[in-house]
Amino acid sequence: MSGVSPRTGPDRTGATMNKPLTRRAQEMLNAAMVGHIPENVRAIAEDSIAKTRTTYTKINSVTKDSAKALEDIFDVAHSGAKMISEKILRNAEENVEAALDAAEDIARAKTLSEAATLQANFMRRQLALVGTQTQEIFEISAKVAQQAFESTNSARPRSYVNFHDTN
């Protein structure tokens, strides 16, 4: 049964097959039969392992840098939140003490006019104080926001830049 086969060419003997491909396949088959791994296969495997190890090392470094950067950002945020909450607590204590002191003074007033004056003075002092307290909290918040922004901007690890530039 002669004729043209799409795989082998004009006949089934494979006479027109790619000779270098046949030779390589035969070499690999012979090597496999004797338990020998061809040099080119070993070289490809070694090269692949070396590239995988290099990539892993770079990715591992980037991951560690990223974790450290996140820790730094969280530390800044935590520290800032703590500063703000402590300031708010001190302000609340100060305001309550001032209100209690004013209430005592007003309770000791002998006339309605004296009580009204004490109340007006307290309100004037408190409005000024609350304005100052608000400004201080705003300044602390702005400082914390700036620190967080700087931490976030510096969070792009240098190793990421190196990794990205080499690939």
Residue frames relative to the residue before (quaternion, step in Angstrom):
aa qw qx qy qz dx dy dz
M 1.0000 0.0000 0.0000 0.0000 0.00 0.00 0.00
S 0.0161 -0.8114 0.5789 -0.0790 3.45 -0.15 1.36
G 0.3180 0.7277 -0.5634 0.2278 3.55 -1.17 0.46
V 0.5842 -0.5743 0.4384 0.3698 3.51 -1.31 -0.04
S 0.1599 -0.7721 0.6117 0.0645 3.52 -0.78 1.07
P 0.4897 -0.6737 0.4504 0.3215 3.61 -0.85 0.82
R 0.6828 0.4915 -0.2966 0.4519 3.63 1.10 -0.52
T 0.8335 0.2542 -0.1009 0.4801 3.56 0.78 -0.93
G 0.6059 -0.5573 0.3876 0.4148 3.58 1.09 -0.14
P 0.8574 -0.1935 0.1064 0.4648 3.54 -1.15 -0.64
D 0.8124 0.0674 -0.0671 0.5753 3.63 1.02 -0.44
R 0.6417 -0.5564 0.3812 0.3652 3.57 -1.31 0.12
T 0.5139 0.6622 -0.4240 0.3431 3.60 1.11 0.03
G 0.4244 -0.7182 0.4572 0.3083 3.56 1.20 -0.34
A 0.2921 0.8043 -0.4798 0.1938 3.54 1.23 0.32
T 0.7451 0.3912 -0.2319 0.4879 3.58 1.05 -0.60
M 0.3657 0.7327 -0.4949 0.2906 3.62 1.25 0.23
N 0.6289 -0.5317 0.4171 0.3845 3.51 -1.21 0.50
K 0.3702 -0.7746 0.4732 0.1976 3.58 -0.42 1.23
P 0.6568 0.4881 -0.3527 0.4539 3.68 0.85 -0.71
L 0.6338 0.5219 -0.3327 0.4639 3.59 1.02 -0.74
T 0.6433 0.5137 -0.3135 0.4733 3.56 0.98 -0.85
R 0.6517 0.5170 -0.3151 0.4568 3.57 0.95 -0.88
R 0.6649 0.4925 -0.3094 0.4686 3.65 0.90 -0.88
A 0.6473 0.5118 -0.3211 0.4647 3.56 0.94 -0.85
Q 0.6555 0.5044 -0.3119 0.4676 3.58 0.97 -0.82
E 0.6336 0.5253 -0.3305 0.4620 3.60 1.03 -0.79
M 0.6651 0.4959 -0.3030 0.4690 3.58 0.93 -0.87
L 0.6418 0.5138 -0.3218 0.4696 3.57 1.00 -0.80
N 0.6542 0.5005 -0.3129 0.4728 3.59 0.92 -0.86
A 0.6531 0.5107 -0.3142 0.4625 3.60 0.94 -0.89
A 0.6546 0.5097 -0.3153 0.4608 3.58 0.95 -0.84
M 0.6526 0.5245 -0.3240 0.4405 3.59 0.99 -0.78
V 0.7403 0.3640 -0.2304 0.5161 3.61 1.04 -0.62
G 0.5384 -0.6545 0.3854 0.3649 3.60 1.26 0.09
H 0.5185 0.6271 -0.4135 0.4086 3.57 1.18 0.42
I 0.2493 -0.7453 0.5979 0.1574 3.57 -0.96 0.91
P 0.4809 -0.6917 0.4539 0.2901 3.58 -0.69 1.05
E 0.6265 -0.5768 0.3904 0.3498 3.56 -1.12 0.76
N 0.6726 0.5016 -0.3140 0.4442 3.60 0.87 -0.87
V 0.6300 0.5131 -0.3348 0.4772 3.62 1.07 -0.64
R 0.6452 0.5053 -0.3174 0.4772 3.58 0.98 -0.83
A 0.6466 0.5257 -0.3182 0.4519 3.58 0.97 -0.86
I 0.6463 0.5072 -0.3149 0.4754 3.59 0.97 -0.83
A 0.6597 0.5042 -0.3086 0.4641 3.59 0.92 -0.90
E 0.6680 0.4974 -0.3052 0.4618 3.60 0.89 -0.91
D 0.6484 0.5114 -0.3133 0.4690 3.58 0.98 -0.84
S 0.6505 0.5153 -0.3147 0.4608 3.59 0.96 -0.84
I 0.6592 0.4970 -0.3081 0.4729 3.58 0.96 -0.85
A 0.6466 0.5164 -0.3242 0.4584 3.60 0.93 -0.82
K 0.6671 0.4857 -0.3028 0.4769 3.60 0.93 -0.85
T 0.6351 0.5194 -0.3282 0.4680 3.59 1.02 -0.79
R 0.6518 0.5112 -0.3139 0.4641 3.59 0.93 -0.87
T 0.6513 0.5101 -0.3146 0.4654 3.60 0.93 -0.87
T 0.6629 0.4957 -0.3010 0.4736 3.58 0.91 -0.89
Y 0.6352 0.5232 -0.3246 0.4663 3.59 0.97 -0.85
T 0.6537 0.5170 -0.3191 0.4512 3.59 0.88 -0.92
K 0.6649 0.4934 -0.3034 0.4716 3.59 0.93 -0.85
I 0.6677 0.4891 -0.3029 0.4725 3.59 0.89 -0.90
N 0.6321 0.5280 -0.3307 0.4607 3.59 0.98 -0.80
S 0.6518 0.5115 -0.3072 0.4681 3.58 0.96 -0.85
V 0.6493 0.5060 -0.3103 0.4755 3.58 0.95 -0.88
T 0.6477 0.5226 -0.3187 0.4536 3.59 0.96 -0.82
K 0.6602 0.4942 -0.3051 0.4762 3.58 0.93 -0.86
D 0.6496 0.5081 -0.3158 0.4692 3.58 0.96 -0.85
S 0.6548 0.5145 -0.3103 0.4585 3.58 0.97 -0.83
A 0.6381 0.5138 -0.3262 0.4716 3.58 0.98 -0.80
K 0.6503 0.5044 -0.3125 0.4744 3.60 0.97 -0.84
A 0.6481 0.5154 -0.3212 0.4595 3.58 0.95 -0.83
L 0.6456 0.5037 -0.3230 0.4745 3.60 0.98 -0.78
E 0.6175 0.5324 -0.3441 0.4656 3.59 0.99 -0.76
D 0.6572 0.5121 -0.3103 0.4577 3.58 0.93 -0.88
I 0.6498 0.5082 -0.3113 0.4718 3.58 0.95 -0.87
F 0.6717 0.4859 -0.3001 0.4719 3.59 0.90 -0.90
D 0.6193 0.5373 -0.3446 0.4572 3.60 1.04 -0.72
V 0.6524 0.5002 -0.3106 0.4773 3.58 0.94 -0.88
A 0.6694 0.4957 -0.3050 0.4617 3.58 0.89 -0.91
H 0.6607 0.5032 -0.3081 0.4640 3.59 0.93 -0.88
S 0.6541 0.5120 -0.3081 0.4638 3.55 0.91 -0.92
G 0.6620 0.5075 -0.2981 0.4640 3.58 0.95 -0.87
A 0.6557 0.5012 -0.3128 0.4701 3.57 0.92 -0.88
K 0.6385 0.5244 -0.3215 0.4626 3.57 1.03 -0.77
M 0.6470 0.5167 -0.3199 0.4605 3.60 0.93 -0.88
I 0.6761 0.4907 -0.2935 0.4647 3.57 0.90 -0.92
S 0.6825 0.4799 -0.3078 0.4574 3.59 0.84 -0.91
E 0.6307 0.5190 -0.3367 0.4685 3.62 1.03 -0.70
K 0.6451 0.5089 -0.3187 0.4725 3.59 1.00 -0.80
I 0.6511 0.5040 -0.3191 0.4693 3.60 0.92 -0.84
L 0.6484 0.5119 -0.3190 0.4644 3.59 0.97 -0.82
R 0.6483 0.5011 -0.3204 0.4753 3.62 0.94 -0.85
N 0.6404 0.5233 -0.3220 0.4607 3.57 1.00 -0.84
A 0.6552 0.5088 -0.3168 0.4599 3.58 0.91 -0.89
E 0.6442 0.5143 -0.3224 0.4653 3.60 0.95 -0.86
E 0.6584 0.5123 -0.2999 0.4628 3.56 0.93 -0.94
N 0.6769 0.4968 -0.2915 0.4584 3.58 0.92 -0.89
V 0.6512 0.5001 -0.3199 0.4728 3.60 0.98 -0.80
E 0.6384 0.5190 -0.3250 0.4663 3.60 0.95 -0.86
A 0.6605 0.4993 -0.3090 0.4679 3.59 0.93 -0.89
A 0.6528 0.5066 -0.3182 0.4647 3.61 0.98 -0.79
L 0.6605 0.4959 -0.3132 0.4687 3.59 0.95 -0.82
D 0.6338 0.5145 -0.3298 0.4741 3.58 1.00 -0.80
A 0.6585 0.4992 -0.3095 0.4706 3.59 0.93 -0.87
A 0.6399 0.5239 -0.3323 0.4535 3.59 0.96 -0.81
E 0.6361 0.5179 -0.3257 0.4701 3.60 0.99 -0.78
D 0.6585 0.5066 -0.3065 0.4645 3.57 0.93 -0.93
I 0.6659 0.4935 -0.3023 0.4709 3.57 0.93 -0.92
A 0.6419 0.5239 -0.3304 0.4520 3.62 1.00 -0.77
R 0.6916 0.4639 -0.2789 0.4781 3.63 1.07 -0.58
A 0.4433 0.7044 -0.4572 0.3137 3.59 1.25 -0.20
K 0.3711 -0.7482 0.5129 0.1985 3.54 -1.01 0.85
T 0.7831 0.1969 -0.1300 0.5754 3.58 1.18 -0.45
L 0.6290 -0.5256 0.4165 0.3933 3.51 -1.29 0.36
S 0.6211 0.5464 -0.3340 0.4518 3.59 1.03 -0.75
E 0.6513 0.5005 -0.3070 0.4807 3.60 0.97 -0.86
A 0.6471 0.5151 -0.3145 0.4657 3.61 0.95 -0.84
A 0.6561 0.5034 -0.3077 0.4706 3.60 0.97 -0.86
T 0.6437 0.5138 -0.3180 0.4697 3.59 0.99 -0.79
L 0.6489 0.5083 -0.3121 0.4723 3.58 0.94 -0.89
Q 0.6462 0.5147 -0.3100 0.4705 3.60 0.98 -0.88
A 0.6650 0.5021 -0.3024 0.4630 3.61 0.89 -0.92
N 0.6495 0.5095 -0.3137 0.4693 3.59 0.97 -0.84
F 0.6336 0.5250 -0.3224 0.4679 3.58 0.99 -0.85
M 0.6746 0.4942 -0.3020 0.4577 3.59 0.83 -0.96
R 0.6408 0.5204 -0.3281 0.4593 3.62 0.95 -0.82
R 0.6637 0.4918 -0.2972 0.4788 3.60 0.93 -0.93
Q 0.6746 0.5040 -0.2990 0.4489 3.60 0.90 -0.90
L 0.6384 0.5159 -0.3398 0.4591 3.58 0.96 -0.77
A 0.6489 0.4957 -0.3148 0.4839 3.58 0.98 -0.81
L 0.6628 0.5174 -0.2968 0.4526 3.56 0.95 -0.93
V 0.6611 0.4969 -0.3088 0.4698 3.58 0.92 -0.89
G 0.6139 0.5380 -0.3454 0.4630 3.59 1.06 -0.69
T 0.6601 0.4943 -0.2931 0.4837 3.57 0.98 -0.89
Q 0.6581 0.5121 -0.3081 0.4580 3.58 0.92 -0.91
T 0.6451 0.5165 -0.3186 0.4643 3.57 0.97 -0.84
Q 0.6430 0.5175 -0.3141 0.4690 3.58 0.98 -0.85
E 0.6528 0.5129 -0.3145 0.4602 3.60 0.95 -0.86
I 0.6566 0.4927 -0.3104 0.4793 3.61 0.94 -0.86
F 0.6272 0.5280 -0.3351 0.4642 3.58 1.00 -0.78
E 0.6663 0.5011 -0.3022 0.4622 3.60 0.93 -0.88
I 0.6373 0.5060 -0.3246 0.4821 3.58 0.99 -0.80
S 0.6551 0.5177 -0.3071 0.4565 3.58 0.94 -0.91
A 0.6528 0.5056 -0.3154 0.4677 3.58 0.95 -0.84
K 0.6401 0.5214 -0.3184 0.4659 3.58 1.01 -0.84
V 0.6634 0.4954 -0.2997 0.4740 3.57 0.92 -0.92
A 0.6439 0.5169 -0.3242 0.4617 3.59 0.94 -0.84
Q 0.6469 0.5147 -0.3175 0.4645 3.58 0.98 -0.83
Q 0.6536 0.5030 -0.3112 0.4722 3.59 0.96 -0.86
A 0.6514 0.5069 -0.3160 0.4678 3.58 0.96 -0.84
F 0.6371 0.5272 -0.3193 0.4627 3.57 1.00 -0.83
E 0.6675 0.4930 -0.2962 0.4729 3.58 0.94 -0.91
S 0.6420 0.5130 -0.3252 0.4680 3.59 0.99 -0.79
T 0.6547 0.5095 -0.3115 0.4633 3.56 0.97 -0.85
N 0.6688 0.4995 -0.3059 0.4579 3.58 0.94 -0.85
S 0.7124 0.4205 -0.2676 0.4940 3.58 1.02 -0.69
A 0.4854 0.6994 -0.4150 0.3210 3.59 1.28 -0.06
R 0.5540 0.5790 -0.4207 0.4254 3.60 1.12 -0.33
P 0.3368 -0.7980 0.4612 0.1924 3.53 -0.15 1.28
R 0.5712 -0.6001 0.4477 0.3363 3.52 -1.12 0.78
S 0.6452 0.5285 -0.3365 0.4373 3.58 0.98 -0.77
Y 0.5833 0.5554 -0.3812 0.4539 3.59 1.14 -0.55
V 0.6401 0.5105 -0.3237 0.4743 3.55 0.95 -0.89
N 0.6636 0.4951 -0.3101 0.4674 3.59 0.90 -0.89
F 0.6433 0.5207 -0.3213 0.4603 3.58 0.95 -0.87
H 0.6903 0.4919 -0.2807 0.4503 3.54 0.85 -1.01
D 0.6739 0.5062 -0.2955 0.4498 3.59 1.00 -0.82
T 0.7131 0.4497 -0.2766 0.4613 3.61 1.04 -0.63
N 0.6943 0.4505 -0.2926 0.4789 3.60 1.16 -0.24
